[in-house]
Amino acid sequence: MATLTRYTLTCCLLLASLGLLLFANNSSRLVVHNLQLEQQGRTSDIAELPLKQNLIGEYQVSADINPGNHTRLSLRVIPDDELLALSVNGAPVSLSGFNRQALRDYNKGVVIALPQLTPNSLNYVRFTLRNQSNPAGFDLRAGAPVTATQIALALLAFALLLWALARHMPVSRAQGLLLVGSLAASVAYLSVTDSYTRTFDVYEGGGHRDYIHYLVDHHRLPLASEGWEYHQPPLYYAIAALAKSALVDTEIADDRWAQWLALWLWVVFLWASLAVLRVAFRAHRWALWLASFTVCFWPSGIVHSIRIGNDVPLYAFYALGFYFTLRWWRTGATKLLVWAAFWAAAALLAKSNALALWAVLGCLWWARTLHSGRNPLARLYLRRRSVASLGILALFFTVAVALNLGDNIWYYLKGESSDWLLSNVSTTIHSGLKVGNEPANYLVFDLATFLQQPFISTWDDHYGRQYFWNFVFRSSLSSEFFYSGNPLQWWGIVSGVLLLLMLVGQFYFTAVSNAVLNNGQRLRCVYRALPWLLAIVFPLLLLLAYRIKVPLSCNTDFRYIYMVLVPLVYWSALAFKRRRAGLAALLAASGPAIGVLSLVWLLLLLSQG
């Protein structure tokens, strides 16, 4: 009964936290009323945005917008083909600060600040556009920064979330402070980053947003072949659809709520990751602190923390699964294995990349089975437990695979889909993303290009996209995005050098540590470190297999295996456990140095607005 009460309270805290966070989003919503379309003297009402109609020539869209308590509001205007003029309450707003390309950007649109608004009242806004070919399109999104009210409510929401997590996965006080600092960095990044900026496959036809809205509107799963992301497993989209239906104001005209949901899940990932590091370094304060700092302030992590999509829930569930896997490996407790299998199944229902965690679990089960002990009676008892453990893993894995891939495989066998994993996506991807699929693409690391180019491009060979390791390493820092300005260029180059030093340090420390051991001692060390080793190897192997199966540059992005960062950081931080580690500790300090530079990167980004 006590256990049921404990978990019930945790669930209530989690629900209250998420509800309060999305209520915070509602508190500064963009409310749009009285949408109207006007062309050639004829006026008609617009039921909803985005607008899609067969229009040629100039046309006007008008709306009444309530800015809440603000006198100034930023809007993201998405025109098709071109935004010509804008007025607020009859007064023209200058567009001279934007080039024609920005005013014709029908993908991401243009962010325009509306001045001199009347707070808590309807303000009449009128857009003049021109379309040269059918159909015409227009959309309007909020581009405003995070408000003080949102931050206050969000702090309370995240406090409830951390309380819920701390009840089951303890972390140190210093780790908790680092997580709060990391959360502050993500909120600061969110304040200058809307849902269109530095994201993947959200607004393309059949993207993440369309998947969520399909569930909201139709209450069933879409066919995998009908959308770009519809082949993905359903767990994240079901959670997002329920959250949007139950907790998000229906008048909201933007998707910032989904960014807050991503950040909520990101905090779960960070907390579970810090709990994992605490299991490893509990007796080594400096190693624990430096490893936790590196994980909390890794640069691409800040970018991913607010992205809409199923990557962040994968990270969260994967980290929870690995935490319980590590504890089960150390104790053998069946209850911990059940939790590990549960969260591994949840991760697999969020994204297929979680197959790597199942490979880790399977290998660890096999290693424990072989390591049953010499006592015949003990061996019999342990083998019975091993069979029971296999049954637990098999049950959760079978259910998760069936729910994840069942429909894809069914339509593939019926001949209605071209691929059992990706449905028809692999046949519709832009040919410009294709890269070589020869041994050299995987065995060669182009060091010169890596040191000279601070960022990576999915489209241009000049930045090293042809080589597997170049793309993995570079995207681990800046993802697939470019940043303007010489300081940020230097940030990319220096961070790349530090990453290489961190990796070299891992090999150096491993070589030096094993040089003084005999074969038996080496085997014991490998056995104790097996979860960490497998947690590095299997995600990399999975990413390699994915790139070979579908040789596209974008399929080499580190975001697919971001979870591997935690065991990589662990392996570096081992040097801090040793006294007089010397060069190994110096090289390992490259990880925390990347975290420090991330703060510089964030400040530069914030200064650019």
PAROZA-742408 format. One record per residue: x, y, z of N, C-alpha, C, O in turn. Coordinates in steps of 0.05 Angstrom, whole numbers, plus 5000, padded with zeros to 4 digits. Layout:
<rs>
XYZXYZXYZXYZ
...
</rs>
This chain:
<rs>
501649765000500050005000501750255000501150454986
503950245016505750475017507050534990507350764983
507750314976508950344950506950474930507750654915
504450384931502450494913502050794919501850954901
501950864945501651144953504051314943503751534934
506351194945508851334937508751404907509351624899
508051204891508051244862505751414853505851564833
503451404868501151574862501951864866501252034850
503251924888504152194894506052294872505952524864
507852124864509752194843508252264817508852464804
506352104809504752154785503252424788503152574768
502152474811500752724815502652964812501853164801
504952944824506953154821507753204792507953434784
508152984777508853014749506653144733507253324717
504153064737501953184723501553474731501053644714
501853534756501553814765503753984753503254214745
506153874752508354024741507954084711508254314703
507153884696506653934667504254114663504354294645
502154084679499854254676500554544682499654724667
502054594703502854864710504654984689504455224683
506354824677508254924657506655014632507255224621
504754854624503254924600501255154606500555304588
500455174631498855404639500555664637499555874630
503155634644504955864641505155944612505256184606
505155754594505155824566502555964558502656154543
500255884569497756014563497656294573496156464562
499156354594499056624606499956844589499257074593
501556784569502556994551501956924522503656954504
499556824517498856714491498456944471497957174478
498756874446498057054424495156994416494556774406
493357184421490557144415489857304389490257544388
488857164370488157284344485157264339484057034341
483757484333480957484328480357604301482057754289
478057554291476957694267478857684243479457894231
479757454237481557414213479857454188477757334184
480857634170479457684145481357704122483657784124
480357614099481857624074480457824055477957824052
482057994043480958194024482458193998484958203998
481058183976482358203949480358323930478058233928
481258523916479658653895476958743906474858703893
476958853930474558963941472758753954470658833966
473358503953471658293965472958203991475358153992
471358184012472358104038470957854047468557814044
472557674059471357424069472857344095475157424099
471457194112472657104138474656874133474156704115
476756864149478656634149478056464173478256564196
477356214169476656044191479055984209478755994234
481355934198483655874214486155914197486055924173
488455944211491055954198492355684199491755534218
494055614180494955784158492855804136491255624131
492956034122491256084099492355944074494755954069
490655804060491455674034489155704015487055574017
489455893996487355943976488656003949490956093947
487055963928487956013901487656313896485456403888
489756463900489756753896492056833879494256733882
491657023861493757133844493757443848491657563848
496157553851496357843854496357923883496857763901
495758183888495858283915493358203931491158183919
493758163956491458113974492158204002494558244008
490158244019490658334046489458144066487358024062
490858104088489857954111489858134135491858274141
487658154149487458324173486558154197485257944194
487258244220486558104245486558294268487958504267
485158224289485258364315486958204334486357964338
489058324345490958184362490958314389491158554392
490658144410490858234438493658164448494357934451
495258374454498058314463498258264493500458244503
496058244507496158214536497158464549496158684544
499158434567500158674582502358824567503459014578
502858744542505158854528504359084510502059094499
506159274506505759484487507359434461507159584442
508959224462510559144439510458844436510658704456
510158744412509858454407511358374382511158514362
512758154383514158054360512457834347511457644360
512057854321510557654306512257534284513857674272
511957274280513257144257511157124235509156984237
511657274214509857284191510957104169513257134161
509256914160510156714140508456774115506156694113
509756914095508256994071508556804048510456644047
506756814030506956664005505456833983502956843984
506856963965509756943960511357163976513557103984
510157403980511757623990510057814007507757874000
511257904029509958104046510758374036513158444034
508758544029509258804017509059034037510659224037
507159014055506659234074505359134099504158914099
505559294121504359214146503559474161505059664161
501259464173500359694189499159594215497959374217
499359764236498159704262496459934271497360164273
493859884274491960094282492060324262491760554270
492460254237492560454216495160584211495560724190
497160544228499760664225501660464211501860234220
503060544190504860354176507260284193508360444208
508160034190510559924203512659894181512259764161
514960014186517060014165518259724162518759594182
518559654137519759394130522559434117523659244106
523559674119526059744106528459584117530559564104
528259484142530459334154530659044145532358904154
528858964127528858684118529358684088528258844073
530958494079531358464050529058314038527458194052
528958314011526758183997526657884002524557764003
528957764005529057484010527657404036526257214037
528157564057526857514083523757554081522257404093
522957754065520057804062518657604044516257604042
520257434031519157224014519656944026519256744012
520556924050521256674062518756524072517756584093
517756344056515256204063515755954080513855814086
518255904087518855674105518955764134517355674151
520755944140521156034167519856314172519356384195
519256454151518056714154519956924163522456894163
518857154172520457374182519257474208516857494210
521057534228520157624254520057934254522158054248
517758044259517358334258516258434285514458314296
517558644296516658754321514458954316514759144300
512158924329509859104326510059314349509759234372
510459574343510759774364508059894371506159864357
508060044394505860214402503160074401501260174390
503059834413500559694416499059784441500359874460
496459754441494859814464494559564481493459364471
495659564505495559314521492759234529490959404532
492258964531489758854540487358944523485158964533
487958994498485859084479486358964452488558864446
484258974435484658874408485959094390485059314389
488159014377489559194359489159094330489558864325
488459284313487959214285490559204269491959404267
491158964258493658924243492858844215491158664211
494158964196493558914168496058844152498058994153
496058624138498358534122497558554092495458464084
499358664076498958674047501058484035503458504040
500058294018501858094007501358073977499458173966
503157933964502857883935503557593930505557483940
501957463913502457183905502557173875500857283861
504557023865504857003836504056733824503656713800
503656533842502856273832501156143854501556193878
499355973846497555833865499055613880500955493870
498055553904496155703920497555913936499955893941
496156113945497256323963497156213992495356063999
499056304008499056214035499956434054501356624046
498956414079499656614099499356484127497356344132
501256544144501056434171502256644190503856814183
501456624215502256814236502856664261501356494270
505256724272506156584296507256794316508057014308
507256724341508456904361511456884359512656674355
512757114361515657114362516657254387518957334388
514957284407515657434431517457264449517257024449
519157394465520857254484519257154508516857214510
520556994524519256894548518757124567520557284572
516357134579515657354597516357284626516857054633
516357494643516857454671514857274685515457114702
512257304677510157134688510656844681510356674698
511356794656511956524648514256404664514156174673
516356564668518656464683517956394712518756184722
516356564725515456514752513856254754514356094772
511956224736510355974737511955734729511655514740
513855774710515555544702517355454724517855214727
518355644741520055574763518555394783519655194793
516055464788514455294806513955024793514054814807
513355014767512854764753515354584754515054344760
517654694749520054534749520854454778522054244781
520154614797520654534825519054274832520054094845
516554264823514954024827516153784812516153564823
517053834788518253614772520753504786521053264788
522453684796524953594809524253454835525653264842
522253544849521353404873520553114867521252924880
518953084845518052824837520352644830520452404838
522352744815524652584807526452514830527452294832
526752704849528552654872527552444890529052324905
524952384889523752184906524751904899524651714915
525751864874526451604864529351584854530551374853
530551814847533251814836534752044849534752274839
536151984871537552204885539952304870541352154856
540452564871542852684861544052864884542652924903
546552944881547753104902546753394900545553474880
547253544921546353824921547753984899546554154886
550353934896551854074875550754004847550554184830
550053754843548853674817546153824813545553904791
544653844834542053984832542454274824540954384808
544454404835545054684828545954704799545154894784
547554514789548354514761545954474743545754604722
544154304751541754264734540054514732539054584711
539754654755538354904755539655104736538355254721
542355114737543855294719543455214690543055394673
543354964684542954864657540054934648539655014625
538154904666535354974660535155274653533755354635
536555444669536555724664537755784636536755964622
539855644628541055684602539055614580538855754560
537555394584535655314563533355514562532355574540
532455624584530255824584531256074570529756204555
533756154576534856384562535056334532534356514516
535856104524535856034496533056034484532656124461
531155934499528355934490527256224486525656264468
528256414502527256684500527956814473526657014466
529856704459530656824433530256624410531256664388
528856404416528656184396525856084395524855974414
524556134372521756034369521855754357523955644352
519555644352519355364344520255314315520555084307
520755534300521755504273524755504271525855434250
526155584292528955634291530555394301529955274322
532555304285534355084292532654834300532854744323
531154744282529454514287529554324264530754384243
528254094266528253884245525453784241524153694259
524553794216522253644207519653704223518153524228
519353954231516954024247514754114229512454024232
515354294211513254424195513154324166511354404151
514954144158514654024132512153854131511153764152
511053814107508653654105508753384118510553234112
506953334137507053084152509253074172510252854179
510153304182512253324202511253274230508953184234
512853334250512153274278509553424286507853304299
509353674277506953824285504453704272502353674285
504653624247502253504234501553244247499153184249
503453084256502952834269501252884295499352744300
502153084310500753144335497853234329495953144342
497653414309494953524303493153304291490753314294
494353114277492752894266491452734289489152664288
493052674310491952534333489752694347487752584355
490252954349488253134362485653134346483453114358
485853144320483453174303482052914298479552904296
483552694294482352444285482252224306480852024303
483752264328483752064350484651784341483651584351
486351774322487551514313490251574300490851804293
491751364296494451394284494151424254492451304241
495851594242495851624213497251394199498851254212
496751354174498251164158501151254155501651484150
503051064159505851134158506651264132508451434131
505351184110506151284084505051554076505651664055
503351664094502051914087503352164097502452384091
505552144112506852374123509852324127510752094130
511352544128514252524130515152384156517052224155
513752434178514552314203512452114214512652024236
510552044197508351864207509251574211507851424223
511651514202512751244208513851214236514550994245
514051434250515251434277513451294297510951314293
514551174317512851054338511151264353511951494352
508951184365506851384372507051514400505551704405
508851424418508651504446508851804449507151924463
510951924438511252214442508852374431507852554444
507952294407505752444394503152404410501552594411
502752174422500452134439500552314463498552434471
502852324476503252504500502752794492501352934506
503952874470503653154461500753214454499753434460
499453034440496653074433494853094457493053264458
495252924477493752944502494253204516492353334527
496853284517497553534531496253774516495153954529
496353774490495153994475492154004479490954214482
490853774478487953764480486953854508484953984511
488453764528487453804556488554054569487254164586
490954144561492254354577492954614562493554814574
492754604535493554834519491154994511489154884501
491255254514489055434506488655404476490455434460
486155354468485555314440485855564423485955544398
485955804435486356044420489256104414489856294399
491055944425493955994420494555944391493855744380
496056134379496656124351499556054346500556094324
500955944366503755864362504255594376502455484389
506655494372507355224383509355234405510855044410
509455464419511455484441510755284463512555194478
508255204466507455004486509054744482509854614501
509554674456510954424450513954454457515254264464
514954704456517754744465517954714495519954614505
515954814510515954784539515654484546516954394565
514154334531513854044536516553914531517453734547
517953994510520653884505522553944528524153774536
522454194538524254264560523554104586525354034600
520954054590520153884613521453604611522453504630
521253494587522453224583525553244584526853054593
526653464575529553494576530553494605532653384611
529053624623529853624651529753334662531553264678
527853174654527852894662530352754652531652604668
531152804627533652684617536052774633537752604641
536253034639538553134654538653014682540752924691
536353004695536352894723537152604723538752524740
536052444705536752164704539652124697540951944708
540752294679543552274672545352344696547352214700
544552544711546152614735545952394756547952344770
543652274758543352044777545151814768546251674785
545451764742547251564732550051624740551551454749
550951874736553651954743554151934773556351864782
552051984789552351954818552851664826554351614845
551451484813551951194818554951134814556050974828
556051254793558851184786560951334803563051224809
560351584810562351754822561551854850562552064859
559851714864558851804889561051874909560852054925
563251714909565451744928567551934917569651974930
567152044894569252214882567952484873566952514851
568052674892566552924889567353074864565653174850
569953104860570853274837570153144810569253274792
570552884809569752744784566752764779565952814756
565152744800562252764797561553044788559853084770
562753244800561953524794562753594765561153714750
565253524757566153594730564553444709563953564688
564053194713562453034694559653154692558553174670
558453224714555753334714555653604700553853664685
557653764705557854034691557953994661556654144646
559553804652559853754623557253674611556453784590
555753494623553253404613551153624613549653654594
551153784634549053994637549454224616547554344608
551954274609552454514592553754434565555054594553
553254194556554154114529552554284508550154304510
553954404489552554604472550254504456548054634456
550554284442548254184426545954104444543654094434
546454034469544353974487542454204492540054174494
543654444495541954684499540154724475537854804477
541254674451539654704426537454494426535154564420
538054254432536054034431533954064452531753954449
534554194474532854194498530054304493528154244507
529754474472527154594467526054524439524154654430
527254324426526354254399523854084400523553904417
521954144383519553984380520253724364521553744343
519453494374519953244360520453024381520153064405
520952784371521152554388524052494397524452274409
525952674392528652624402528852654432529952484446
527852884442528152934471526652724488527852634508
524252644481523052424497524652164496524852014515
525952114472527751884471529951904491530551714506
531252144493533352184512532352144541533752014557
530052244547528952224574528551934582529451844603
527051784565526451504572528951334571529251144587
530751384552533251234550534851274576535951084587
535151524585536751574609535451444633536951334650
532851444636531551304658532051004656532650874676
531950894632532450604628535350534635535850334648
537250704627540050654633540650674663542250524673
539250864676539650884705538850624719540350524736
536550524713535650274726537250034717537649844731
538150044692539949834682542549814698543449604705
543650054703546150064718545849964746547549824757
543650034758543149944786542549644787543349504805
541149544766540649254765543249104761543648894774
544949214745547549084740549149054765550648864769
548949254783550449244808549149074829550648964846
546549054829545148914851543848654843543548474859
542948634818541448404809538548404817537248194813
537548614828534848624838532848614815533048764796
530948434817528948394795527248644791526548714769
526548774813524849024812526249234794524949364778
528849264797530349454781530449374752530349554735
530549114746530449024719527749084706527649164683
525649054721522949114711522849404703521749474682
523849584720523849874714525649934690524950094673
527949794688529649844665528249754639528449904620
526949524640525549434616523149614609522549664586
521749714630519549894625520350144611519150224591
522550274621523350524609524750474582524650644564
526050244579527250184553524950144532525250214509
522750024541520449994523519250264516518550314493
519050434536518050704531519850854511518850994493
522450824514524350954495523950844467524050994448
523550584465523150464438520450554426520250564401
518550614442515950714432516151014426514251124415
518351144434518751424427520451444401519851614384
522451264398524051274373525651004372526450894392
526050914347527250654343530250644352531350424354
531450874355534250884364534650754391536850684399
532450714406532650584432533350294430533750164450
533450184406534349904403537149874414537849654423
538750094415541450074426541250004456542949844466
539350124471539150054499538249774503539149644522
536549664486535849384488538149204482538448984494
539949284464542349124459544149124484545348924490
544349354498545849364523544649174543546049024556
542049194547540649014566541048724560541648564577
540848654534541148374526543948274532544248044542
545948424525548748344530549348324560550748144569
548348514576548748504605547448254617548548124635
545048194607543647944617545447704611545747524628
546447694587548147464579550647444596551447234604
551847674601554347684617553747594646555347444658
551447674657550747584684550147284685550747154704
548947184663548346904662550946734661551146524675
552946824646555446684645557046704671558546524677
556546914685558046974710556346884734555947034753
555446634733553446534753554746454779553346424800
557346414780558646324804559446034803558445884787
561145954822562245684822560645484839560645244834
559245584859557645414876555345304861553745454851
555045034859552844914843550045004852548345064835
549645024879546945104888546445394881544245474872
548445564885548145844878547745874849546146044840
549245714833548945734804546145664795545045794778
544945454807542245374800540245604807538445664791
540545724831538845944838539146174819537146294811
541646244812542146474795541146414767540146604753
541346164758540346114731537346124730536246204709
535946054751533046084751532346384750530546464736
533846544765533446834764534046934736532747124726
536046814723536746904697534546854677533947014659
533246614679531046554661528746744666527446834647
528146804692526046984698526647264687524847404676
529147344689530047604678529647614648528747814636
530347394634529947384605527047404598526347534578
525347284614522447304609521447594611519847684595
522447734631521748014634522548184610521048334599
525048144602526148294579524648224554523848404538
524147974550522747884525519947994524519048074502
518448004547515748104547515648404539514148474521
517248564552517248854547518248904518517149074505
520248764510521448814483519448734461519048884442
518048514465516148424444513848614441513048684419
512848704464510548904463511449164450510049274433
513849254457514849514447515349494417514649684402
516549284408517149244379514549224363514249344342
512649074374510049044360508649314357507549364336
508649474378507349734377508949934360507750114347
511549904359513250094344513150034315512550204298
513849784308514249714279512049544267512149484243
510049464283508049284273506649384248506449244229
505649644249504249744226506049784202505249734179
508549874207510449914185510949644171510949634146
511449434187512049174175509649064160509848944139
507249104171504749004159504349124131503848984112
504649394129504249524103506549454084506149454060
508949404095511149324078510649054066511149014042
509648864082509048594072506748604052506648434034
504948794055502648814036503448954011501848963992
505949064010506849203986505949493984506349613963
504849604006503949874006506050064017505550304019
508349964025510550124035513150014024513449774020
515050194019517550114007519750034027521749924019
519250084053521250014073519949944099518050084107
520849734112519549644137520149834161518749824181
522249994158523050174180522150464175520950594193
522650564151522150844144519750894127519151114118
518150684121515950704103516850814076518750714065
515451014066516251124039518051364041518651494021
519051424065520651664069523251644053524151834041
524551404054527151374041527051414011529151473999
524651393999524451433970523751713962523751783939
523051883982522152153976524152363986523652603983
526352283998528352474009529752603986530352483966
530452853989531853013969534552883962536052813980
535052853937537452713928539952873936542152753937
539753133942542053283950543153203976545453283983
541653053992542652954018544252704016545452614036
544252573993545652313990548652353991549752543980
549952164005552852174007553951894000552451703996
556651883998557851623990557451404010557051464034
557451164001556950934018559250724014558750484014
561650824012564050654008565550634034565150794052
567350444037568950414061570350674070570550734094
571250824050572751074057570951274072571951424088
568351264066566551454080566351394110565451574125
567051154118566851084146569551044160569751074184
571650994144574250944156575951194157577851204173
575351394141576951634139575851854157573451894158
577651984172576952224187578552454176580952454178
577152644164578452874151579153074172577653264177
581553044184582353214206582653514197581853694212
583753554174584253834165581553984162581354214171
579653854150577053984147575754034174574554244179
575953834192574753864219575954094234574454244248
578554144231579754364246579254634233579354834246
578754634206578454884192575554974191575055224190
573654794192570854864189569454834216569354614227
568355054226567155044253564454904255563554834276
563154874231560454764231560254544209562054514194
557954404209557554194189555054254173553054354184
555054184148552754224130551853954119553453784113
549153924118548053674106548153684076547653484063
548653924064548453964035551053994021551253943997
553154084035555654174022557953994031558553974055
559353874012561653694018563953854030565653734043
563954114025566254284034566654264064568854304074
564454204079564654204108565153924120565253894145
565453724103566253454112563953264115564253054129
561653314104559353144108559652864097558152684105
561452824078561852564066562952354086562552114082
564252454106565652264125564052234151563352424164
563451984157561851914180562752054205561252174219
565352024211566352124237566452434237566052554258
566952554215566852854214564152954222563853134238
562052824210559352914216558552854245557253024258
559252624255558452554282559752744302558452854320
562352784299563852954319562853244317562353364338
562653354293561953634291559053684299558453884312
557253504291554453544299553953504329551953584339
555853364342555553334371555853604386554853634408
557153794373557554064385555554264376554254404392
555154294350553454504339551054394324549654554311
550654134325548554004310548954064280551254074271
546854104265547154164236546954454230546354534207
547354624250546754914247549255074244551355004255
548955304231551155504228550555744245548255814250
552655874254552356124270554056334257556356284249
553056574257554356794243556156954263555556974287
558257074252559957244268562557104274562556864279
564857254273567457134278567657004306568856784308
566657124327566856994354565656714354566756534366
563256684341562056424341563456234323563455984327
564756334302566456164285568756054301569355814300
570056224317572256134333571255944355572655754362
568855994366567755814385567555534373568255334387
566555514349566255254336568955114332569154874337
570955264324573655144319574855044346575854824347
574855224366576055154392574654914405575854734416
571954924404570454694415571154434401571254224414
571554444375572354204360575054094369575353854372
576954274374579554194383579354064411580553854416
577754184429577354074455576053804455576653634471
574153764436572853504434574953294426574853074438
576653354407578653154399580553094423581352864426
581353304438583053254461581653084482582952914494
579053124486577552964504577552674496577952494512
577152614470577052344460579852214461580151984469
581952374454584652264457585252204486586551994491
584352364504584852314532583652054542584751914558
581351984531580051734538581751494530582151304546
582751504505584451284496587151274512588051064519
588151504517590751524532590351414561591951244570
588251494574587751404602587351104602588350964620
585751004583585250714582587850554577588250354590
589450654559592050514553593850514578595050314584
594150744591595950764614594850594637596450464651
592250604642591150444664591450144660591950004679
591150054635591249774630594149664628594549424629
596049844624598849764621599949634646601749464644
598849704669599949594694598349354705598749264727
596349264689594649044698595348784683596348794661
594848564697595148304683592548234669590548384671
592448014655590047944639587547904656585447984649
587947774679585647734697584447994707582048034709
586248174715585348434725583948594702581948734707
584948574678583748714656580848604651579048764646
580548344652577948224648575948324670573648374664
576848334695575148424716574348724712572048794717
576248884703575649164698573649194675571849354677
573949024654572149034632569348954641567349074633
569148744658566548654668565148874684562748914680
566649004702565449214718564549454701562449584707
566049514680565449744663563649674639563149844622
562649424638561249334614558849504607558449564584
557149594626554849764618555750014604554550094584
557950134613558850384601560050334574559550494555
561550124571562650054545560550004524560550104502
558549834532556449764513554750014507553650034484
554350194526552750434521554150624502552850814492
556650584497558050744476558050594450557450714429
558550334451558950184426556350144411556250194387
554150074425551750004410550350244397549450224374
550150474410549050704395550650774371549550844350
553350764373555050824349554550614327554450684304
554350364335553850154315551150194301550850154277
549150274317546450314306546550554287545250544266
547950764294548050994277549550924251548851014229
551650764254553150674230551450514212551450544187
549850324223548050164207545950324193545250274170
544950534207542950704195544050854172542750884151
546450954175547751104153548350924129548051004106
549150674134549650484113547050404099546950394074
544950364114542350284103541150514085540250464063
541250754096540250994081542451204081542551364099
544151194061546551374061545951664055546351764033
544951804076544352084074545952224095546452124117
546852464089548552614108547052664134548252634156
544452724133542952784157542652544175542052574199
543052304165542852054181545252004198545551794210
547152194198549552164214549652354237551652384251
547452494242547352704262547552574290546352374296
549252694307549652604334547052604350546752464370
545052764342542552784357541152514359539652464377
541652334339540452064340541551904363540251714372
543951964372545251804393546251994416548251934429
544852214420545752404440546152264467547752364483
544652054473544751914498547551804504548251754527
549251774483551951664486553751864500555951794509
552852114501554552324514555152254543557452294552
553252144558553652084586555851874590557651924607
555751644577558051454581560651564570562751494581
560651734550563151854540564252044561566752034567
562552204574563552384595564452214619566452284632
563052004625563951824647566751724642568451724660
567251634617569851524611572051734614574351664622
571451974607573452194610573952254640576152284649
571752264655571852344683573252134701574052194723
573651894690575151694706577951784713579051714734
579051954696581752064702581752234727583852244741
579552364734579452524758579352364783579652474805
578752104781578751924804581551854814581951784837
583451874795586151784801587852024811587752244800
589351974831591252174840593652174821594551964811
594752414817597052444799596452334771598152204759
593952384762593352284735594852444713595152344691
595652684720597452834702596152904675594053034674
597352814654596452874627593652774622592052914609
592952544633590252434629588152624640586052674628
588552734664586752914677586553174661584453294658
588853264651588953514635587253484610585753664603
587553254596585953204572583053174579581253274564
582453054602579653014610578353284616575853314614
579953484624578753744630577653884605576354084607
578253774581577153884557574053874557572754044545
572953664570569953644571568753884585567054024574
569553934611568454164625569154424610567554624612
571454434597572154684582570154734559569454964553
569154514546567054544526564554664539563154834527
563954574563561654684577561954984583559955134581
564255064591564855344596564455504571563255724571
565555404549565255544523562355554514561555734500
560755364522557855364516556555614527554755734515
557355694551556255934563557056184547555456374544
559456184537560356404519558656404494557756614485
558356174482556656144458553856244463552756384446
552756174486549956264492549856564495547956684485
551756684509551756974512551957114485550657314481
553657014468553957134441551357104425550557284411
549956874429547456834415545357024425543757134410
545257054452543257234463543757524455541857684451
546257604452546957874444546057934415545558164408
545757714399544857754372541757774370540657844349
540457714392537557724393536257484381533857464380
</rs>
